[in-house]
Amino acid sequence: MTKTTDYALFAVAITLLLGPLAAIHAVGAPSSKPNIIVILADDLGYGDVSCYNPQSKVPTPHIDRLAREGMRFTDAHSPSTVCTPTRYSLITGQMAFRVPRGEAVFTGVGGPSLIAPGRLTLPAMLRANGYTTACVGKWHIGLTFFDKDGQPIHSNGAAAVQRVDFSRRIEGGPLDHGFDRFFGTACCPTTDWLYAFIEGDRIPVPPAAKIDKKLLPKHPYANDCRDGFIAPNFPMEEIDLVFLNQSREFLESHVRSASGKPFFLYHATQAVHLPSFPANQFKGKTKAGPHGDFIHELDYIVGELLVTLDRLGLADNTLVIFTSDNGPETTSVIHMRADYGHDGARPWRGMKRDQWEGGHRVPFLVRWPGKVKPGTTSAQLISLTDVMATVAAIIGAELPNDAAEDSFNMLPALLGKDSGPIRPYLLQQAFGGSRTLSIRRGNWKYIDHTGSGGNRYENDPGLKSFILPDTAPGAPGQLYDLEADPGETRNLYFDHPQIVKELKTLLEQSKQSGRSRPESPSSSTRN
């Protein structure tokens, strides 16, 4: 991972001009701040991991280790049912539907970044509090590439990639939003129009030819590659091992050169987004086919990161968070259920893109030696947006009111000091962004639209068998009691009109106010 001195000076100047960090100030910060690693898996379902699903057909011993040595959340949710909005919400603590194009899923050289200049981010907050910050893996929050005339390219497709002047700096990426280092890809690594690694703010080895898909594996989980352009150093079946080596290198170099400083590592995997391309050493290692092997590889990645922490003597002072950006992909659910008896969404209805629980209820594991009691479980309602407020509390930083508007502090839950619900309610967005929202309060879940909000079950032969009877014909929305009906089989919209009214009103209020986290009278707002 490299970054030029010129750019470093430029970044400092821009940061001073924008002033996004000036409003953060330490409030009783601990004398020793923990290192922090966030591992974000891609399209990993609640039922893909054996510590959440005893019937899983894929062994996940290293992820299970996190559960044994830390806390397992059973009611955790990705902010969106697809990747780009979730990643925005994790990094900013704000629901993506609140910003322009907040429903977008970028491909190729699409952009610009969803993160507005000057918006406080999780890495920027940590860097302001003395952390070294690194991002490895899939960015997917939008970038700006330029053509030979210096004009921005914000279109998708192979033709757009051909227009890029790869000698020019890429804007809007991790280095512009709080990270000191970045190695990764613009969008989904092996599904994209652009198959190339970004180092810092440039692509040192540009794509040189169109991808030859005849050389790729052939199976039901291998059909998601776009006809893009690929760099000669881009190994389609080894991407996660490349990312692993980069994260290990960062940890090792940090110990050598900056051991007195805490670090934040955001490791965003390719696995287990389709196409399922497990590396050679993992092929055939499970009894659940190529996608099972890919989940097994993801588990290996987690294990190797934990082993690296142990080897470097970092484990005891490192907070590790493991989670996923949304539920499992339709193709993997359909084929894994039929061919291997494995259900990546179990026990929930729905899958990736859907507003039903299977689309966004995800694994969420936290290990923090000496702070989080091993082998514990939490039923707190939690969103990935909550990472930012929780980390702020851990390091003693106060969040300004115009940042992390949908983030709640879950530190009491981590420490076992919660005596009741922390979140008053939870917002979710499905594939349609602001057109497909839901709100959860207690056991009640109100979906402010008909259907799944994502997949068209009636138009997909593979999904038709999963259609459930409509128990409230003509209803403009859906209401479920998740305690009595966790499978979301009975729409109670007409049975409880007062609850529908209350939740719809609360949803509209949250949309209009631009936040779900209450404003703090002691927090400043950036001007």
C-alpha positions in Angstrom: 0.0 0.0 0.0 1.5 3.3 -1.1 0.7 7.0 -1.0 2.8 9.8 -2.3 4.1 12.6 -0.2 2.4 15.1 -2.5 -0.9 13.6 -1.9 -0.3 13.3 1.8 0.2 17.1 1.9 -2.8 17.7 -0.3 -5.0 15.5 2.0 -3.9 17.4 5.1 -4.7 20.7 3.4 -8.1 19.6 2.3 -8.9 18.2 5.7 -8.0 21.6 7.3 -10.1 23.4 4.8 -13.2 21.2 5.2 -12.7 21.0 9.0 -14.8 17.8 9.4 -12.7 16.8 12.5 -12.6 20.1 14.3 -15.9 19.4 16.0 -14.7 16.1 17.6 -13.2 16.5 21.0 -12.2 13.9 23.5 -14.4 13.7 26.6 -12.7 11.7 29.3 -10.9 9.5 26.7 -9.4 6.3 28.2 -5.7 6.4 28.6 -5.3 3.3 26.5 -7.5 3.0 23.4 -8.1 -0.4 21.9 -7.1 -1.4 18.4 -10.2 -2.0 16.2 -10.8 -4.4 13.4 -14.1 -4.5 11.5 -14.4 -7.5 9.2 -17.3 -7.0 6.8 -18.3 -10.1 4.8 -20.3 -9.8 1.6 -23.7 -11.5 1.2 -23.1 -13.8 4.2 -26.5 -14.9 5.6 -27.6 -15.4 9.2 -27.9 -19.2 8.4 -24.5 -19.5 6.7 -22.6 -19.6 10.1 -22.8 -22.6 12.4 -22.9 -20.5 15.6 -26.1 -19.0 14.3 -27.4 -22.1 12.5 -26.7 -25.5 13.9 -28.0 -27.0 10.7 -25.5 -25.2 8.5 -23.7 -27.6 6.1 -20.5 -25.5 6.1 -18.0 -25.6 9.0 -17.1 -22.2 10.3 -14.8 -22.9 13.3 -13.0 -19.5 13.3 -16.1 -17.4 13.1 -17.5 -19.7 15.9 -14.4 -18.9 17.8 -15.4 -15.2 17.9 -18.7 -16.3 19.4 -17.0 -18.4 22.0 -14.6 -15.6 22.9 -17.0 -12.7 22.7 -20.6 -11.7 22.2 -23.1 -12.9 19.6 -25.9 -10.5 18.7 -29.1 -12.3 17.5 -31.1 -9.3 16.4 -28.5 -7.4 14.3 -29.3 -5.8 11.0 -27.5 -4.4 7.9 -28.9 -0.9 7.2 -29.8 -1.9 3.7 -30.5 -5.2 1.9 -27.8 -4.4 -0.7 -24.1 -3.6 -0.5 -23.4 0.1 -1.4 -26.0 1.7 0.9 -25.0 -0.6 3.8 -21.3 0.3 3.4 -22.2 4.0 3.3 -24.2 3.6 6.5 -21.5 1.6 8.3 -18.8 4.2 7.5 -21.0 7.3 8.3 -23.5 6.1 10.9 -26.3 7.6 8.6 -28.9 5.8 6.7 -28.1 6.0 3.0 -31.7 6.8 1.9 -31.2 10.3 3.4 -28.6 11.3 0.8 -28.9 11.7 -3.0 -28.6 8.3 -4.8 -28.7 6.6 -1.5 -30.2 3.5 -3.1 -27.4 3.2 -5.7 -25.3 0.0 -6.2 -22.3 1.1 -8.1 -20.5 -0.9 -10.8 -17.4 -0.2 -12.8 -16.2 3.4 -12.5 -19.6 4.6 -11.3 -19.8 7.4 -8.8 -19.3 9.9 -7.4 -18.9 8.9 -3.7 -22.0 8.9 -1.7 -20.0 10.4 1.2 -20.3 14.2 0.9 -17.1 16.3 1.4 -16.7 17.2 5.0 -19.0 14.5 6.4 -17.6 12.9 9.5 -16.8 9.2 9.0 -15.8 6.4 11.3 -12.1 6.4 10.2 -11.9 10.2 10.2 -13.2 10.2 13.8 -10.6 7.6 14.8 -7.8 9.3 13.0 -8.6 12.5 14.8 -8.2 10.5 18.0 -4.7 9.2 17.3 -5.5 6.1 15.2 -3.7 4.9 12.2 -6.4 3.8 9.7 -6.4 1.3 6.9 -9.0 0.0 4.5 -8.4 -3.3 2.7 -10.9 -4.8 0.2 -14.1 -3.8 -1.4 -14.9 0.0 -1.2 -18.1 0.2 -3.2 -19.3 3.6 -1.9 -18.5 5.4 -5.2 -15.4 7.0 -6.7 -14.6 9.5 -9.4 -12.4 8.5 -12.3 -11.3 11.0 -14.9 -10.7 10.8 -18.7 -7.7 12.1 -20.6 -9.2 15.6 -20.6 -9.7 15.6 -16.9 -13.4 15.2 -17.1 -15.1 13.0 -14.5 -16.6 9.7 -15.6 -19.8 8.7 -13.7 -21.2 6.1 -16.0 -21.2 2.3 -15.9 -20.2 -0.4 -18.4 -17.1 -1.5 -20.2 -17.0 1.6 -22.5 -16.7 3.8 -19.4 -13.7 1.8 -18.2 -12.0 2.3 -21.6 -12.3 6.1 -21.2 -10.4 6.2 -17.9 -7.0 7.9 -17.8 -5.3 5.7 -15.2 -2.4 8.1 -14.7 -4.8 10.4 -12.9 -5.7 10.4 -9.2 -9.0 8.8 -8.3 -11.2 11.0 -6.1 -13.7 10.2 -3.4 -12.1 7.0 -2.1 -11.0 5.9 1.3 -8.0 8.4 1.4 -10.5 11.2 1.1 -12.7 10.0 3.9 -10.4 9.3 6.8 -8.2 6.3 5.8 -4.4 6.6 5.8 -4.0 3.6 3.5 -6.1 1.7 1.0 -5.7 -1.4 -1.0 -8.7 -2.8 -2.8 -11.3 -2.5 -5.5 -13.8 0.1 -6.6 -16.8 -2.2 -6.5 -17.5 -6.0 -6.3 -14.1 -7.5 -7.1 -15.1 -10.3 -9.4 -18.5 -9.1 -10.7 -17.4 -5.8 -12.2 -16.6 -3.9 -15.4 -13.3 -3.0 -13.8 -11.1 -5.8 -12.6 -8.1 -4.1 -11.1 -6.5 -3.2 -7.7 -6.5 0.3 -6.4 -3.5 1.3 -4.2 -4.1 4.5 -2.3 -5.7 6.7 -4.9 -4.4 5.2 -8.2 -4.5 1.9 -10.1 -0.8 1.1 -10.6 -1.5 -1.8 -13.0 -4.4 -0.8 -15.2 -6.7 -3.3 -17.0 -5.1 -4.4 -20.3 -7.6 -6.7 -21.9 -11.2 -7.8 -21.8 -11.8 -10.7 -19.4 -11.9 -14.1 -20.9 -14.7 -15.9 -19.1 -14.0 -19.2 -20.8 -11.1 -19.5 -18.4 -13.3 -19.2 -15.3 -15.0 -22.0 -13.3 -18.4 -23.2 -14.5 -21.1 -24.0 -11.9 -24.4 -22.5 -10.8 -22.7 -20.0 -8.6 -20.2 -18.7 -11.3 -22.4 -16.7 -13.6 -22.2 -13.2 -12.2 -19.0 -11.9 -14.0 -19.6 -8.8 -16.2 -17.7 -8.6 -19.5 -15.3 -6.0 -18.1 -11.6 -5.3 -18.5 -9.0 -7.0 -16.3 -5.5 -6.1 -15.1 -2.7 -8.7 -15.6 -2.1 -8.9 -11.8 -5.8 -9.6 -10.9 -6.3 -13.3 -9.9 -10.0 -13.9 -10.1 -9.9 -16.9 -7.8 -7.4 -15.6 -5.3 -8.8 -12.1 -4.5 -9.5 -12.8 -0.8 -6.0 -14.2 -0.3 -4.6 -11.0 -1.8 -6.7 -8.9 0.6 -5.6 -11.1 3.5 -1.9 -10.6 2.7 -2.5 -6.9 2.5 -4.1 -6.8 6.0 -1.4 -8.9 7.5 1.2 -6.7 6.0 -0.5 -3.6 7.5 -0.7 -5.2 11.0 3.0 -6.3 10.8 4.2 -2.9 9.6 2.2 -1.1 12.2 3.8 -3.1 14.9 7.2 -2.4 13.5 6.8 1.4 12.9 3.9 2.7 15.0 3.4 0.3 17.9 2.6 3.2 20.3 -0.4 4.2 18.3 -3.7 2.3 18.1 -5.0 1.2 14.7 -8.2 0.8 12.9 -8.4 -1.9 10.1 -11.5 -2.2 8.0 -11.2 -5.5 6.1 -14.0 -5.8 3.5 -14.0 -9.2 1.9 -15.0 -10.4 -1.6 -16.4 -13.6 0.0 -19.1 -14.7 -0.3 -20.4 -12.5 -3.1 -21.1 -14.3 -6.3 -19.4 -15.6 -8.3 -18.3 -18.2 -5.8 -14.6 -18.5 -6.7 -12.9 -20.2 -3.8 -9.1 -20.4 -4.1 -7.6 -23.7 -5.2 -6.7 -24.7 -1.6 -10.4 -24.6 -0.6 -12.0 -26.3 -3.5 -13.8 -29.5 -2.5 -13.1 -28.9 1.2 -16.8 -28.9 2.2 -19.7 -31.1 1.3 -21.7 -28.0 0.2 -20.3 -27.3 -3.3 -18.4 -24.2 -4.6 -20.4 -21.8 -2.5 -19.9 -23.9 0.7 -16.2 -23.9 -0.1 -16.3 -20.1 -0.5 -17.9 -19.7 2.9 -15.2 -22.0 4.3 -12.5 -19.7 2.7 -14.1 -16.7 4.4 -13.9 -18.5 7.7 -10.2 -19.2 7.0 -9.6 -15.5 6.4 -11.2 -14.6 9.7 -9.1 -17.3 11.4 -5.8 -16.0 9.8 -6.6 -12.4 11.0 -7.1 -13.7 14.5 -3.9 -15.8 14.3 -2.0 -12.7 13.2 -3.3 -10.7 16.1 -2.1 -13.5 18.4 1.3 -13.8 16.8 1.9 -10.0 17.0 0.8 -9.8 20.6 -2.2 -7.6 19.7 -5.1 -9.7 20.5 -5.6 -8.7 24.2 -6.0 -5.0 23.2 -8.0 -5.4 20.0 -11.7 -5.0 19.5 -12.8 -7.3 16.6 -16.2 -6.9 15.0 -17.4 -9.4 12.4 -20.6 -8.9 10.4 -22.1 -8.9 6.9 -23.5 -6.3 4.5 -26.8 -8.0 3.8 -28.4 -11.4 3.6 -27.5 -14.3 1.1 -27.9 -13.9 -2.6 -30.9 -15.5 -4.3 -28.8 -17.8 -6.5 -26.9 -19.2 -3.5 -30.1 -19.7 -1.5 -32.0 -21.4 -4.3 -29.2 -23.9 -5.2 -27.8 -24.5 -1.7 -31.3 -25.3 -0.4 -32.0 -27.7 -3.3 -28.6 -29.3 -3.7 -27.1 -29.4 -0.2 -29.9 -28.8 2.3 -28.1 -25.6 3.4 -30.2 -22.5 4.0 -28.2 -19.3 4.2 -31.2 -17.3 5.3 -32.4 -19.7 8.0 -34.6 -19.3 10.0 -35.9 -16.1 8.3 -38.1 -15.3 5.3 -36.4 -13.5 2.4 -32.9 -13.0 1.1 -30.7 -10.3 -0.3 -32.7 -7.3 -1.6 -35.8 -8.3 0.4 -37.2 -6.2 3.2 -38.1 -9.4 5.1 -35.7 -10.5 7.8 -33.6 -12.8 5.6 -32.5 -9.8 3.6 -31.0 -7.9 6.5 -30.7 -9.9 9.7 -27.0 -10.7 9.7 -24.3 -12.3 12.0 -22.8 -9.7 14.3 -20.0 -10.9 16.6 -17.8 -8.8 18.9 -14.6 -9.9 20.7 -12.9 -7.5 23.1 -10.8 -9.4 25.7 -11.2 -8.1 29.2 -14.3 -6.1 28.3 -16.8 -8.3 26.5 -17.6 -11.4 28.5 -16.8 -14.6 26.5 -19.6 -16.8 25.3 -22.3 -14.3 25.8 -25.4 -13.5 23.7 -27.2 -10.2 23.2 -30.8 -9.7 22.0 -30.4 -6.0 21.6 -31.8 -4.6 18.4 -28.7 -3.3 16.6 -27.8 -1.9 13.2 -24.4 -1.6 11.5 -25.0 2.1 11.7 -24.4 1.7 15.5 -20.7 0.9 15.1 -19.8 4.6 14.8 -21.6 5.8 18.0 -20.3 2.7 19.9 -16.7 3.2 18.9 -17.1 6.9 19.7 -18.1 6.0 23.3 -15.2 3.5 23.5 -12.6 6.0 22.6 -14.2 8.9 24.5 -15.2 11.0 21.4 -18.4 13.1 21.3 -20.3 13.0 18.1 -21.6 16.3 16.7 -25.3 16.5 15.9 -24.7 16.6 12.2 -22.9 13.3 12.1 -23.9 9.6 12.7 -27.6 10.6 12.7 -28.8 7.0 12.9 -26.1 5.6 15.2 -26.7 4.4 18.8 -24.2 3.6 21.4 -24.2 -0.1 22.1 -21.3 -0.1 24.6 -23.6 -0.8 27.6 -24.7 -4.0 25.8 -21.1 -5.0 25.1 -20.2 -4.5 28.7 -23.2 -6.4 30.0 -24.6 -3.2 31.6 -27.8 -2.8 29.5 -31.0 -3.1 31.4 -33.4 -2.6 28.5 -33.6 -1.7 24.8 -31.1 0.9 23.7 -32.7 1.7 20.3 -36.2 3.2 20.3 -36.7 1.9 16.8 -34.8 0.6 13.7 -35.0 1.8 10.1 -34.3 -0.5 7.2 -34.1 0.2 3.5 -34.6 -2.4 0.8 -33.4 -2.3 -2.8 -35.7 0.7 -3.7 -34.1 3.1 -1.1 -36.6 5.7 0.2 -39.4 4.0 -1.7 -38.9 0.7 0.2 -38.5 1.5 3.9 -39.5 -0.3 7.1 -39.5 0.5 10.7 -39.2 -1.9 13.7 -40.2 -1.0 17.3 -40.1 -3.8 19.8 -41.6 -6.9 18.3 -43.6 -4.9 15.7 -42.3 -4.4 12.2 -44.1 -2.2 9.7 -43.1 -2.4 6.0 -44.2 0.7 4.2 -44.7 -1.0 0.8 -46.1 -4.1 -0.7 -44.0 -7.1 -1.7 -40.4 -7.8 -0.8 -39.0 -4.4 -1.7 -36.4 -6.1 -3.8 -36.8 -9.4 -5.6 -39.6 -10.0 -8.0 -40.7 -13.5 -6.8 -43.5 -13.8 -9.3 -41.2 -13.2 -12.2 -38.4 -15.5 -11.2 -38.9 -19.3 -11.7 -36.4 -20.0 -9.0 -38.2 -17.9 -6.4 -41.8 -18.7 -7.2 -41.8 -21.7 -4.8 -41.0 -19.3 -1.9 -44.1 -17.1 -2.4 -46.3 -17.1 0.7 -50.1 -16.6 0.7 -51.2 -13.0 0.9 -53.0 -12.8 4.3 -54.1 -9.1 3.8 -55.2 -8.6 0.2 -55.3 -5.0 -0.8 -53.2 -3.8 2.1 -50.8 -1.0 1.0 -48.2 -2.1 3.6 -47.3 -5.0 5.9 -47.3 -5.4 9.7 -45.7 -8.3 11.5 -45.4 -9.4 15.1 -41.9 -10.9 15.0 -42.3 -12.5 18.5 -45.4 -14.5 17.5 -44.6 -14.8 13.8 -40.8 -14.6 13.2 -41.3 -16.0 9.7 -43.4 -13.0 8.7 -46.2 -15.2 7.4 -49.3 -13.2 8.7 -49.7 -9.6 7.6 -51.6 -7.9 10.4 -52.0 -4.6 8.6 -55.8 -4.6 9.0 -55.9 -6.2 12.4 -53.9 -3.5 14.2 -54.6 -0.1 12.4 -53.5 1.9 15.5 -50.0 0.3 15.4 -49.8 0.8 11.7 -50.6 4.5 12.2 -48.1 4.9 15.0 -45.3 3.2 13.1 -46.0 5.0 9.9 -46.1 8.3 11.7 -42.8 7.6 13.4 -41.3 6.6 10.1 -42.4 9.9 8.5 -41.1 11.9 11.4 -37.7 10.3 11.2 -37.6 10.9 7.4 -38.5 14.6 7.9 -36.1 15.2 10.8 -33.2 13.5 9.0 -32.2 11.4 12.0 -33.2 8.7 14.5 -30.5 9.4 17.1 -31.7 12.2 19.4 -29.8 15.5 19.2 -27.4 16.1 22.1 -27.6 19.5 23.7 -23.8 19.3 24.5 -22.8 18.4 20.9 -21.7 21.0 18.5 -22.8 21.1 14.8 -20.2 21.8 12.1 -20.8 24.9 10.1 
